[in-house]
Amino acid sequence: MSITLSEAREKLKTYGQEHVLRYYEELSEEEKAALLAQIESSDMEVIDSCRHQEELGQRGVITPLAAMQLPEIQANMEDFTAVGLEAIRGGKVGAVLLAGGMGTRLGSDDPKGVYNVGITRDLYIFECLVHNLMDVVRRADAWIHLFVMTSDKNHEATVRFLTEHAFFGYKAEYVHFFTQKMALAVDYEGKIYLEEKGKMASSPNGNGGWFISLKDSGLLDLVHREGIQWLNVFAVDNVLQKIADPCFVGATIRKNCVVGAKVVRKVTPDEKVGAICLEDGRPSIVEYYDMTEELMAAKDENGEPSYNFGVILNYLFSVAELERILAQSLPLHVVEKKIPYVNEAGERVKPDAPNGYKFENLVLDMIHQMRSCLPFEVVREKEFAPIKNRTGIDSVESARELLRQNGVEL
């Protein structure tokens, strides 16, 4: 049973958001119930954050964090791989696919993972990722639990697509879906926008919201029950990445780190990838737009750039450590966005310039709350083929070329 109308009014009044019920009497019974449920489940505390933005953006002292580079990985590959395979066979490793995005920038109205990168045959992004994970399943002779995070906007389509394609050969009982939590969107005064007359505007709570979303879906119980101690979190758009990579898992365990981060050597100091670093002595990521001239020019003892390794959104987290930081709150990022809304006349408006704020938690903040991190270098041409655009850099075209180079038939 969701809250009553008077309880909803009371909650909205506390946060100065009474306008949310402006069209309540015009709604159907079903729409009324949906709006009350949304009011009940929404965190309105965060809205205050847009009034304290200057405090949110402050960074600590950035210093270098050395990566484990390819020669060291090569020299220890046998040992690292054996340790990783042992953990996988023991059921201690799970994988989390962040698949909440849509293929809008690729010219598609479908979930991003549904995009077909094939030319002479069908080859979907989801299919590429499952094939990469299947390599490890075959090698370890053990199935790995795969948790797929969707969003409100693409959940049904994602579940339907993967089910219809029989999970591309992956064992169905090892695939678990959960939906990313949503965060409200507000105008510059902190007033919640209405997306429809009976629905508050909201958007996914950022890539750092995955663990709280997993927990709230009840899947953390399964993680505990199955004895999963490590979760390899990865983004949907990199079709070449290795998932639950035994060498990476083993290196992170061997080095007694609570998180591992796959990194690539940057092409240029200003490449648009976040650089792994220390911030106030703790692991962190400095985003490309925060890279100062001074940071880009810094050199290590070998004359190499100090911030030379970029993250590719493929991390291995200790579950125990994730639960520890869950007790604390992640920093919020307030992002200016174009937010479609219903105006006071009840008309739907699609703005062509930013008109308000969305709130996000980011993975980089999760990293920063960890005690130790192993940046683990991978060969860019073998493990980094992100699909963000239709053409040009990090595009469908560039990913196809890299897939070809790695022997994938298109």
N, C-alpha and C positions, 0 to 999 in steps of 0.2 A: 504493500500500500504506500503510494507516494504521499508527499505532504499535502495538506489542505490548501485552499486558496488563501485563507487568512495567514497560515504559516509562511506561505510563499511571499505574501505582501510584507510580512514582518522581516524576513531575511533580506528582501530587496531594499527595504527602508533602511536597514542597518548599514548597507553599503551605498545608499543614495542612488538606487537603480530602479525606482518605482515605475519608470517609463516602460519597462519591459512588458508590463501587463496592459499597455495602452490599447491593444486590439483584442484583448481576451474575450470580450463578449461576442466578437464576430466569429470566433473559432468553433469548429465542430467539437463534439465531446472528445473525440479521439485526439484532436490537436490540442485541446485544453490539457488533457492528461499528459501528453508528450511534453508540453511546455513546463508543467509543474514538475515532472520528473527531471527535466533538464535543470531547472532552478535548484532542485534539491541536490543534484549530484555535482553542480558546478562549484569550483573553488573560486570564491570572489575576493579572497584575501590578496591574491596576486595583483589585482587591479591597482592597488596602492603603489605598486612598483613603478608605474609610469610617472609617478610624481617624484620619484627619487632616482631618476636615471643617471645623474652624474655620479652617484655612489656606486651604481651597478657596474659601470664600465672600467673601474680602476684596476690596473694590473700591478702585480708585485714586481720584484727585481728578476729580470730574465737572464739566465746563465745557460751555458751549453750542457747537454746531456749526451754522452758518447753512445753511439749505436754499436751493436754487434754487427760487424761488417762481413761481407761474403767470404774472405779468406778464413776467418775464424769459424764461420758456420761450416764451411767445406771441411776444415780440419777435424771438426767434431761431429760431422753429420751422422756417422754410424751410431754413436752413443746417444745423441739427441733423439734420433729417429726411434731407437729401441725404447727409450724412456717414454716417448710420445705414444708409440703403439701399445705399450703396456697399459698406459692410462686409458686409451681408447677401448682396448679389449676389456678393461675392468669396468667399463660403463661410466667412467669419470668425466667424460667430455661430451658436451652438448653443443649445438650450433643454433644461432639466432639470426634469422634473415630479416633485415629491416626493409619491408616491402610496402610501406604505406603510401608511396608516391604514385602519381598518375603520369601518363606519357605525354602530357600537354606540350612540352617543348619539343617532342618528337613528332608533333602533329597528330597525336592519337588521343582518343577519349577513354581509352582503356587503362587498366593498371600498368605501370611501367614494365613489370615482369612479363607481361603478355606480348610485348613488342617482338616482332618477328625479324631477326637479323639475317635470316637465310636468303639466298638468291635463287638457287636452283631447287632448293627444298625448304621446308619449314624448319626453322631453328629459333626457338623462343629464348628470351633472356632467362626465364625460369628453368628452361631445359638445360641451358649451358651450366647453370649453377648446380643443378641436381647431378649432372654428369660429373662435375668436378668433385662433388661430395662422394659420389659413388666410387670414384677412384680409391678413396681412403677406405670406404666400407669393404671393398674387395681386398685391399691390401691387408687390412686388419682382421678381415673375416668377422666383422662385428658391426651391427647397425648402430647408428648414432641418432639420438633424438634431435629432430629439427623443429624448432619453434619459429613460426612465420608470423611476424607482426604486420597486420594490415591497418587500414584506417576506416573510419565511418564511410568514407567516399568509395572505397574500393573493396571492402571486405567480401561482399556477396559474389562479386565478379571474380575475385581471386580464388575463393574457395571453389566456385563452380568450374573455373578454367582448370585448376590443378586436379580436381576430382575427375573431370571429363577426360583428362589426359593421363589418368591413372598414376599421377605424381611422377610421370616419366620414368616409371620403373622403381620408384622408391617405395619402401614398405609403408603402407597407409597408417599402420598403428604407431609408426615412429614420427608422424607429422602432426603437429599441434598448432592450431591457429589462435591468435589473440589480437584484440583490437587496441590500437594506440589511444591513450587518453587524449581528450581534446582540451584546449585552453581557450578561454573567451577572447574575443577581439573587441577593442574599444576605440572611441574617438580620442582626439588629443586632450580632451577634458577628463578622460577616464570613464566616460559613459559607454555602457555596453551597446553595441550595434545589434539591431534585429536583422537577421538574414532573410527571414520571412516573418509574416505577422505573428506566427506562433513558434518562432525558433530564434534563439540568440545566435549571433554570428560566432563561429569558433573555428579553430584550426588545430592540426596535430601539435602536440606539446614538445616538438623538437626531438632530434635523434638521441638526446640524453634521457628521454622519458621512457625508454624501452623497458627498463627493469621494473619500475613502479607499475607500468602497464601489465607486464608479465605477472607480477605478484597479485595485482588486483583482479586478474582473470582467474586466479586460483591455480595457475600452472606451477607456481613455486612449490606447491605440495608434491607435484609429480617430480620436480627436480630433487627434492629431499628424498622421496620414496625410492627413486632410482639410484640415489647415491652420486648424482652429478656434482662434481666439484669445480669444473671449469666450463665457461660458456664462451664460445667463439662467435663474436658478434660481427656481422658484415653487411655491407650495403648491397642493394639489389642491382645496382647499375654497372658493376665491374665483372664482365663476363669471363675474365681469365683467372680470377683469384682462386687460390687454393683454400679450401675450407677444412677446418679441423686438421690442418697440415701437421703430421706427426713430428717433423723436425722442429717446427715452431713451438708446438706444445711442449716437447721435450726440453728445448732450450730454456723456455720460461720456467719450467719446473726445476731444471738443473741450477739455474741462476738464483733460485729462491725469490723470484719476483712475483708480485700479486697481480700484475697485468703485463701482457706482452702487446706490442704494437708493431704491425708490419709497416715498414717504411721503404721508400725508394729514394735513390740519390737524386736530388733536384737537378733539373736541366739548366736552370738559371737561378740566381739568388732571389729573383722576384717571381718565380713560378707560383701559380695560384693554387698552392697546397699548404696546409698548415704544417709548420715545422715543429718537430719534437724538441723539447727543451726542459729546463728546470725553472720554476717560478717560486721565488722565496724558498729555494732548496727542495721543493717537491716537484714530481713529474708534472709536465703541463704541455700545452700546444700553443704556439703563437701563430695566430691566423695570418695569412699572407697580407691582409690589409692592415695588420698591426706591425708588420716588419718595417722597422725604421732603417734609414740609410746606414746607421751605425751597426745594427744587427746584421744587415746584409753584407757589410764589409768585414765583419769580424772573422779572424782566422784562428785555427787550432795550431798545436805545436808542429804539425806536419805541413803547415801552409795551406791546408784545405779550409773551405768555409766552415765556420763553427756551427752554423744552422743549416746543414747540408742535406738533411733527411726529412722528407715530407711524408705525412701519414696518408694511408689509402683507405681509411675506415674499415680496417680489419683488425680486431682486437681480441685478445684472450683474457677474460676476467676471472679471478678467483670468486666463486660464489660466496664464500664466507666473508670476503672483503666487500662485495656488493651489498650484502646484508648489513654489514657494519655501517656503510655510508648511507644506507636507506634510513637509518635512524636520524641522520642529519638532513638538512634540506639543501638541495642543489641550488646554486645561484641561478637567478633568472636572467634571461637576455630579452630585452625589449626591442622589438624589430618593427621599423616603419613599413607599412604595407598598404596596398590598394585593397580595400575591403568593401565588397558589394553590400548594399543595405537597403532597408525599407525606410523611406523618409516620413515626415509627420503627416504627409498627405496620403500615405499608404502606397506610394509608388516605389517600384524597385529601381535603385540607382546603381549603375556600374561605373565607378570613378576611373578617370584616366590618369590620376596622379595619387600618390600616397595620401591617405586620409585618416590614418589612425595607427594603432599598435597591435601587434600580436606578441604573445609571450612564449618563450622557448627555453627548455633545458638542453644543453649540448653535451655530447660525449666528452669533449675536452674538459668539462668541469668534473666529470666522473674520474677522469684520469688524474686531475689535480688533487682529488681527495684520497688517492691511493698512496700507499707508503713507498712503493718501488715500481719501476717500469723498465722493461727490456725493449728498447727499440731494435727491431730485427730486420736487417736489410734483405730485400728480395730483388730479383732481376726484373726491372721495369717491363721489358719486352715480353716476359713470360707470365707476369702476374698482375699487370695494371693496364686494363683496357676499359676505362669508364665510358659510359654512354650518357652524356648530358645534353648533347645537341644533335641536330639532324646532320649537319655538315661541319667541316673544319676541325678544330682542336676538340679532343674528348667527345667525339661524335660517333654516330652509327658507322660512318665511313672509316674512321681511324680504327674502331674496334674490329670491323670486318677484316681490315688489313692485318691486324695483330693476330686475329683468330687463324687466318690463312697461314701466317708465318709459323704458328704453333701446330700446324697440321690438321686444323679443323676444317672439314668439308662444308662449304656453304652452298 
